[in-house]
Amino acid sequence: MLRTHRPVLKWINALKGNEIVPKHRIIASLVGQSKLATIDNIVRRGIILINRCPLCEKDNETHSHLFFCCSYSKLFEVLSVLG
């Protein structure tokens, strides 16, 4: 049996340390591996759902949309920077 080498995940080092809440570490790990149970992943598994972002209802619910493109996630990013 041949083993394939996995790519080095540089973001994984950011999840190490005692200052990160374990629940947040698990969620960040799932996001980094695109394994979070978003609608696009659930649909790929054969379960049929309406694929709309629950926050903005403008685009499909995907990892990239929820965490980077959605107008609501951008709003939270700005608010977290402001304090």
Long-range contacts (C-beta under 8 A, 24 or more apart in sequence): 31-63, 31-67, 34-63, 36-63, 38-62, 38-63, 38-66
